[in-house]
Amino acid sequence: MSTPPPVELYGWGRYPVVPAHIRAAEKLEALTQGAVLSRGLGRAYGDAALPPAHCERHVARTVLADRILSFDPSTGVMRAEAGLSLSSLMHVFLPRGWFSPVSTGTQYVTLGGMVASDVHGKNHHGHGTFSNFVRALRIRTGTGEVIEATPESHADLFWATCGGMGLTGHILEVELELERLASPWIYEESERYDSLTDIYEALVAAGESWPMTVAWIDTSATGDQLGRGILNKCRWATPAEAPAEPPRPRPSLEVPFWLPSGVMNRFSVRWMNALWHWRHGAATKKHVIHPENCFYQLDLLTEWNRGYGKRGFTQYQCVMPKDIELYRELLGRFQALGGCSFITVLKDCGPAGKGPLSFPQPGTSLALDIPLFDGIDKLIHELNAFVIANGGRVYLAKDAFTEPDELAQMYPRLPEFLEVRNKYDPEHTLSSAQAVRLLGQ
């Protein structure tokens, strides 16, 4: 293959922007030959799916390799190419009563990306991470060898790949155990709370009986109303509760152009936060909803990242122990350092993932979408210092600013990951902008 001309490439947060040579093809084994990394639908927020600067090797875009290779209805085990999107999986299997047991907040991710990030969802406190349901991976390692890795065979490669940010090999195929559903609809209850104390306690309590929970909180409110928000509790509806027909794909609107940078600022975000909190109303809402309204609210607006302008934004997602005072102090520091966030999510987390770089661990996860501004580096590093001091870590799939010494303190199993990476890719032929930033390689 001839080398394609470079194009501008960036993650979902549009920072950083790098030139890249991209190729896409249906046959991943051929496509990944000589590629510096694989990239799916580009939903990593930072630089995890970007090539190193000045890299002349191509990035393998996997989205054309999206075939479902097999499915066993007696066990729910499906095998597919790594470029299959969660959206396509949902549209094929949901009407048949099956779905991924773990879902991200967007349907526009690929199976390969879900493995590489070891994604988690609203049900992490019960189901854990995506890798808990992966049965096998077909991987092209950095040496060019194609290996079938499972929790029993090449287990070191399997677990290092789950959450390994694409640095252990090109994921070619994924074997996944789907979840059998009572119905393809969601039953949801939502409640509004007027303080961080109230919503945090309600979130923890809901996790004891509800399989899916998530809270939106207001990062602009101050005083007694700091962290006020809305709690959503969900489960799959029973056949008696659900409509007779399966849900049809939901229409969406596209944000047609990049808004001016700076439209998302402390003033506008404060106004939107107050409006969103007021809009819910004081009464508890109980209803059966479309599954896309539960899992993928942001996908109602495709290309919604354009709302932040070409300057971009970053998502800061951390996990710390279950201690409300830690999150109260973190939010206070966030405000004092000039941060603002409209899309702010609080989730209950269960056991740690088995991969050495898997993000979740027991505690609570907080995700903040922060418009980029002068001083963002200081904000991120001060938040990192607080998170590290309290036994937490940040999610590498969202990160664009963490430094090597911070990474080593957040992920104590990093040496174990590096040992596996060096074993299967001793020349470090697979790399990314994030790998260079965090590992210097």
N, C-alpha and C positions, 0 to 999 in steps of 0.2 A: 504494500500500500504506500502511496505517496503521502508525504506529510501535508495535511491541510493547512491553509493560512490561519494565523492566530485570530481569535475573537476575544472580546472582553467577557470575562467570566467572573461571577460573584455568587455568594450564597444568598439565602433568603433575606438577610439583613443588609445586603448590598455593601458590606464592608468586610474585608478589603476587595478591591477590583484588580484582577490580574489578567494578563494575556495568556491564552491557552489554545492548544491545538486539540480539537475535539473530533472524534470519530464515533459513529453509531452503526451498528450492524446487527443482524438477527443471530449470528453465530458468535457467542461470547468467547468460545475457546480460541477462535482465530482473532477476534477483536482485541482480546486482552494481551495477545502476544506483543511484548515490547511496550505496553502501556504503563504509565507511571502510577495511575490509580484508576479505579472505577468510580463512576458518578451516575446516580439515578435521576431523580426528578429535581435535584438541587434544593431540597428543603432544609439541609443543614444550614443553620443561621450564620455561622462564621466562616472559617477557612478550612474546615475539615475535608471538604470535597473540592478543594482548589489545588492545582499543581504548585510545586515550589516556583519561586520567581526564576525567570530566565531558563525555564525547562523547555527543551526542544522535543521531548517525547510526548506522545499524544495521551489525552484522557479518554478512556473508554466509556462512552455513554450507553448505558445498558437497556434503555427503555424499549428498544425494538425486540429484545430477547425476552418475550413475555408470555410464552406458551405454558399452559397447564399440561403437565406431562402425564400425571396419573392421579386418581382419587379412589379411595376405598371407602364406600359408604358404610361399611360395617364398623370401621374404626375412626373414620373422619380424617385419616392421614392423606394429605395432598402433597404432591411433588410438582414444583414449577421452576421455571427459569427465574433467575434473580431479578430480571427487569419487570416482572409482573407487579402491577401497582395494587395497593390496598383497595383503591376504587374499583378496579376490574374484579378483584377477588370478591368484593362485596356484591357487585351487580350479578355475578355468576352464582354465588353460593347462598346469599341471603334469601332469595325466594325459595330455595330448596331446604331452608332450615338450618344452615351452617354459617359460621362466621369465625373470623380470627379471634382467639381467646384474649388477645391483647391488642388494643388499638391506640394509635397516636391521636393527637388533636387535629390532624389533617389526613384526608384520604389520599393525598397526592404524594405518597412515598412508595418506594419499591420494597420488595421483600429483602433484597440485598442490603438496602439502607437500613431497614428495620433490624436486621441482624447486626450490622456493623455498629449501630448505635445502641443495641440491646434495649429497644424502646420499652416504655412503660405507659400505663394509662390510668384511667380513673379507678381501676380495680386492682392497683398494685398491692394494696393492703391485704388482698385475698389471693390474687393470682400470681403476683410477682412479675418478673420481666418476661419479655417475648421469648427469650432463650429457653425458658422452662418448657416450651411447647415445640421447640425445634428438635427434630429427630435426626437429621443428617444435613451435611453441607458438602457440596462439591466445590473444591477450591483449587484455583491455579496459584501456586505459591510463587514467591519471587524468583526461585530457581527455574520456573517453567513447568515443574512437576504438577500433575493434576491428581489430587488426593480426595478420597471420600472420607470425611471426618465425621465422627459421631461421638457421643459421650463415652463410648466404650473403645473406639478405635481412633488413634490419633487424637485422644481426648485433650491433650495440651493445645493442639492447634484449634480444635473445635471451640474450647472455652475462651482462648485468647482472641479468636475471631469475633465472638459475641461481645460486642462493646469495644472492639479493637480499632475502630475508626478506619477500617479498610487497609490497615498496615501489615496484616499477616498474610494477605493473598486476595486475589480477585474471586469474589463469590460468584459461582456459575449457576448453581442450582440450590434450592432450599426445600427440605422436606419438613412439613409443618402439620401438627395435629390440630385440626379445626374443632370448634366447640359446637355441639348440638344445641339448638335453641328451642325453648318452649314455643316461641313465636318470633317473627321477624320485626316486632314492634317493641318500643320501650315505654315502660311506665315510669313517670318522673314525678317527684314532689320537690318544690323549691320554697325556700323561706328567706325572708330578709332579716338581717340582724344589724343593730346599730352600734356595735363596738367589736373590737378585735377579740376581747375576752369571750363574748357571747358566741361569735361565729366559730372561733377556734374550738371551744368546748363542744359545740354542736357538731362540728366536723369529726372530732375524735369519737364522740358518742355514736354518730351515724355509721362509722366504719365497723361497729360491732354487729350490725344487722343488715346493712345495705351493701351489695356487692360493688356498686360504683358510686363514688362520692367525689365532689370537687367544690371548691369555694372560689368565687370572684371577690376580691377585696379592693377597697378604695385606698390607694396610697397617697391621695391628696388631702384627705380629711386629717384634722389635727385634734389634739385634746382627747376628750373622752370618746370621740367618734373615730379616732385613728383606727384604720383597718376594718371599718364597718363593711358589710358586704352581703352577698347572696349565696346561700348553700343549695346545691343541687344534689339530690339523691335519686339514683336510678337503678332499675333492674329490667331484665327482659320481661315483657308483659306475658301473662298467662293466655292460653287460647280463648278463655272466656272474656278477657279484657280487650283482646286485639281485634281490629277490623278483619273481615273475612279475607280480603285480598292483601297480598304482600305490598309493601310500599314501593312506589315507583321512584326512579332517580329524581332527585330534587333539582329544580332549575336554579341557576346561580347567575349573578351579574358580575361583569368584569370591571374593575377600576381601569378606565381606558387610558390613563396617562399618569406620569409621575407628578404628584402635587409639589408645589414649591417647598423646598427644605425650610423647616422652621414652622410650618403650619401646626405640627405636633409640638407644642411647648407647654410649659408649666401652667399657663393660664387656660389654654384650650383643653388640656388634659383634665385639669381640675373641674372645668365645666362639664365635660363628658362623663367624668366619674360621678358627679353629683346627679346628673340626668339619669344615668344607668341605674343608680341606687334608687332614686325616686320612682322610676318607671315600673319597677316590680310591684310596688304597692305593699301594704302591711300584711295582707292576707296570705295564707299558705296556698300555693297552687298545686293542684293534683290533676294529672292528665296523662293520656297515652299519646306519645309523640313519635314522629319519624325518627329512625335511628341516626340519620344524618344531623338532625337537630340536637341530638344528645352528644354525639362524638365530634361533629365537624361544624360547629357554629360559624367559625371564621371562613369556612369554604363557601358560605353564602355569597361572599365577595371574592372572586378569584383575583389574583394579583393584588391582594389587599396591602402588601408591603409597599406599594407605590404611594400609599397615604403618608409615608414618612419622608418622601422626597428622595432625591438622588444622593443626599448626604448619608442616608441610611439610619439604621438602628441596630441595637444589639439586644439579645435576650440574655438576661442574667438569671440562671436557674441554679439554685443551691438546695442541698438537703442538710438538715441539722437535727439533733435530737428533739423529741417532743417536749418542748418547754416554751410556753407562750411568751415568757419574758425575753427569750432570745429573739423572737420575731418582732416583738415590740421594739426592742433596741435596734434591730437591723433596719426596720422601717424608719425609725427616728434618724439614724445615721444617713439613710438613703435620702430623706428629705433635706437634711442639713447640708449634704454635699451637692444639692441642686438637681437630684434625679426626679423624674416623673414617669409614670407608667399608667396606661389605660387598661391594657390587657394584662392583668395581674392574677395569677392562679395559685391557690394553696391546695395541696393534695396530701393525703395520708399515705405514708409509705410503710411497706412490710419488710420482709427479710431482704438482705443484700443479694444482688445477682451473683452468680457463680463465676462470671468472667472477672479477671483481675482488674479490668478497667470499666466494669459495669457501674453505672452511676448510682442507682438507688441504694439506700441502706435504711435500717429502721429509723423512723422519725417523721418529719414533715418536710415537704418540698415546696419552695416558693419560687415562682417564675415571674420576672419583671421584663416587660418590653420597653426599652429605654431609647428614646431618640438620641442620636449622637450629638454631642456638644463639646465645646472646648472644656477640658477637665474630666472627660469621661474616663481616661486612664486612672486618674487619682481616685475617682469613685469606685471603679472596679477593684483596684488593689486594696483600698481600705475595706471594702466589703469582703474581699478574699481573706484579709488578715483576720477579720472577725469570725468568718466561717471556719477557718483553720483552727483558730483558738478554741472553738467550741466543737471540734471533732467532725466538721462537715466537709463537703466537697462541692464542686460545680460540675455541671453536665457538659462534657466535651463536645457533644453534638450542637450545642448552642454557643460555645465559647469562641471569642476572638481576641481576648486580651490577657489571659492568664500567662504567667511566666514560669520557666522551668522549676525554680525553687518552690513555687506555690504548688505546682503539680505534684512534686515529690512528697510534699506534706499531706496533700489531699488523698493521694492514692498510694497507700503503703505497699500494695502489691505490684507497683510499677516495675521493680526489678524482675519479678516473675514474668511479666508481660514481655519485657525486653529480651529475656533469655529465650522465650519462644520465638519472638520475631527474628532474633539472630540465628536461631536454628533453621528456620524455614526460608529466611531471606538474608543470608549473611552479608551480601553486598548492598543491602538496602535499596534494591531496585524499585521497590514500591515506596512512594513518599507522598507528602502533601505539604501545603503551606503551613498547616497546623503542626505537622511533624517537625518541620524545620524550626518553627517558633518554640515548640515545647521540648524537643529532643535534640535540636541542633544537628539533625541528620537529614 
